[in-house]
Amino acid sequence: EGTGENLFVVRDGILSTPPLSDGLLEGITRDTVLNLADDLEIPALEESLTRSDLYIADEVFMTGSAAELTPIGSVDGRVVGKPGPVTRALQERFFDLVQGKIPEYSDWLYPVE
């Protein structure tokens, strides 16, 4: 269940997420992941997805402020993919970013005191 998250699938090394025109949340984390995919030279598409796309995906994950970047293991009781190389690379880069370890993204962060 993810009422405040965005969905990503990976198939054959290509990252896909539905376009905002499909009624998606215009999420900051979603946008961040798309930027990181570009940095890592991971091909990314915005395209409408069906439930079948989830069933046949190699990797599936959600993004959101609370979820951050969370792999999904099953949909409708069916095992769907697993955290693979794309999810792991994006997770690592995402956590490096939010921990201030990537200088080129330092202006994205705000210190909390």
C-alpha positions, 0 to 999 in steps of 0.5 A: 500500500502506498497512497502517498508514494510514486511507483517505479519499475525496472525491466531489462535495465530501463527505469520506468515511472508513470507520467504526472499526467496519469494522476501521480503525485508530483513528488520531490523524491520522484524527481530526485530519483529521475535526476539520480538515474540521469547521473548514473546513466540509467535509461529512464522513461515516463510511461503509463504502467499496467498491473501486468508491467508490475508482474513482469518487472525485474525490480519494483520500488516506490518513492516518497518522503517517508518511503524514501526509496523502498523496494517492493517484493510482491503485488497482489500476492505475487512476487515481483522482481527483487532489489536488483542492481538498478534499485541498489545503485539508486538507493546508494546514490539517494542516501549519499545525497540526503547525507550530504556526501555528494557535493554537487547536490549540497544546495538541495539540502537544508540543515535542521537545527 
